[in-house]
Structure formats: structure tokens, C-alpha cells
């Protein structure tokens, strides 16, 4: 990483210290949701492509809300 990029990253992370944590929590919630749906649905019912299509079709809303919508049928 160049010096300028390192300075920019340091500045951004000092201004918004919880950003990395928020990204990690969102990613982990998606992984947990995927595991939950994979375990509660049969192989015929669960498709990784369909999971991602449904997840992304919800747009830019909080992942916990997407999880609630995807698990309530």
C-alpha cells in the first residue's frame, strides 16, 4: 500500500471507526442466513444462485431486515 493510500485509510478509519465492524457484521449475518436457509430447506429447495438473487433483490436495506423477510414465509 502506498503512503498516500495508507494515510487516506487511516484518516477514513479514524473518522468512521465502526465501519469495518459494520461490514463484518453484515457479512457474517449473510453467511448465517445462508447456513440457516440451507439447513432448513431441502437440496431441491435451496440454490445458492436463488439465495443471492433473493438477497440482492431486496435492495439496500439492513441485512437483519432482509433476513427476517427471507425467513418469514
Long-range contacts (C-beta under 8 A, 24 or more apart in sequence): 25-63, 26-63, 29-63, 29-64, 29-67, 30-55, 30-63, 32-67, 33-63, 33-66, 33-67, 33-70, 33-71, 36-71, 37-70, 37-71
